[in-house]
Every structure is written in C-alpha cells, then in structure tokens.
Amino acid sequence: MQALAQWLRDLVRGGIGAEDVRRPETWEAIAERLWDAQAQGVARQLTAIGGMLQREPDWSPRLLEAISRLHLLVESYARLDELPPDQQADLRTAVGFTEKQANLLQQNGTHDLWLALGRRTELNEERLSVQRTWLLGLQTGKMALLLDYAHPAAFGKSLDRSFPPATWLQTACVYFPSAYPLRALAKNRQSVAATLTDLPHAHLTLRAAFAAYADALSVNPWLERFPMLVSHLVPFYENGALALADSNGDALSTAPLEPMSLARLLAVSGGAPITVFGEYDGRIFLPLSAFAKERLVPL
C-alpha cells in the first residue's frame, strides 16, 4: 500500500495526460503487485481503471476521480488504527481482506420476511462468476446483499440459485461488519413465490433516493453499488437512451439493457408510473426489476 501511494504521487506529478497513462500494461504492472500482496480489492480497482481508459473517449474526469479515491484509500489505510471498528471493517473489505462466514453465521442476525428484489450475474477481473442477489426486509425496510462466486471452469461448483427474484422467505440475515451494512448471509435460502399487493419502503422521489445514497457514502466512501428502490418512475427516451423520470420531473440515466429486459420494463410501465429497483454506482443506474399491478418482474 505504501508502494501504491508513491506510485500514485508519481503518476500525478507526471500528469494524467502522459502517454504511458493510457497503456494497459501501466495499470496491469501495479495491479499484479497488489494481487501478489493479496490486496484483491485494490488490484480490482486498478484493473478496472485500465479497462475504463480503453473504453471511454472522455476518460480524464473519471480517471481523476478514480485515482482520488485510491489516494483516499491508501491514506486511510495508513491510519487504520485511528478509525472506528465499523469503518476499519469497510476499509479492510475495500483493500481485500475477507471475513470467515462460519463465524458470522453463529450470530442471531436480523429476522424478517425477506423479498428477493433483483439479481445480477457477471464476470469480475479474476474471471469468476459473481452473483449479486438483493433482498428487502418487508418489516424492517433493510436492504441485504447476498454474494455468490463460482469459477466457470470449476467442475461441480455453481452459483446458488435458491433465492431467485420475486420470491421471499422468513429467515435471519447476518450482516458483515460495516458502517453501512449491506452484504449479508441468509441462514435459510429455501424461498417460495411472492404474492404482493404493495412494495413498501420505496423512495418517493429521485431526490430522496440520492439523499440516501449521499448518507451511505458519508459513512462508507468505498461503496461500489447502492441499492435504489424508487416509486412513481416513468421510462422515457432522451437522446436515444433510456431514462427514468419521477413526479418532480427529475430524471435518472440508465445503463444499456438487453433487448428482452428493456421490453419487460416498457411493458410493465405501459407509459404509467411504476416502482423500479436497481443498482446505482454514482454515475448510472442499472434496473434489475420493476413492480406494478401487484407483480414484481425481474429484468
């Protein structure tokens, strides 16, 4: 981490417009050192920056933001012992430390009727399949994130599909230590199809949702994805891209959707306001499910 801090200082001194900054091998070299040091979280960020520089035509603002966050990370890690325990846990997670799940499952956890709101599966920088399943506690209003991993080439090892979207179960979820707890383990994952008349705990406006996101970042600046549930949204097209507008006229840009996912979203709405759940990364919103007429539709 000390070597990364010096590397970042040298990078800024040389200027982010320097020729070697956009070369993938520049970022791969320092990322390899972090992989070797078991700092997987930081290594993934460095690898992601290298990929972003190849994809984005207007990359300089995003690069400046990314290296600023890395600088904050390494400076915070140098002062780890001065932070409260929950913030220490968030920082260690961002760096790449892991928690023993067996120890967590011995805790009582939060008991609730949990509804699976949405699911996303993708490959990460280590070529592992990562599945994110988002839950909503219908009584507590808490969000919980179940993470599952599998290597595509690993024989007999697959992702846990036992809690698909639009199902629910009564169980306890045990949260990983955090100043803003999201990731959790469900003690039971045998769910049943959900019968809904309403979807509670949704933000009524985009401004309220953004305020909740700001509150979350204020205690855990390392959040990569924020679960966002907003009601009274109407899909529309702006400059050829899909967006969502609320009753105040505020709009939220969405990530590109697969054709079938887009068709489902537009069909659920039919031009009328709906409730939408998805992941927000501070720049763009990825819809994962939509709710209308007592039905939750995975996208």
Buried (B, 14 or more C-beta within 10 A) or exposed (E): BEEBBEBBEEBEEEEBEEEEBBBEEBBBEBBEBBBEBEBBBBBBBBBBBBEBBEEEEEBEEBBEEBBEBBBBBBEBBEEEEEBEEBBBBBBBBBBBBEBEEEEBEEEEBBBBBBBBBBBBEEEEBEEEBBBBBBBBBBEBEBBBBBBBBBEEEEEEEEBBEBBEBBBBBEBBBBBBBBBBBBBBBBBEBEBEEBEBEEBEBBBEBBEBBBEBBEEBBEBBBBBEBBBBBBBBBBBEEEEEEBBBBBEEEBBBEBBEBEEEBBEBBBEBBEEEBBBBBBBBEEEBBBBBBBBBEEEBBBB
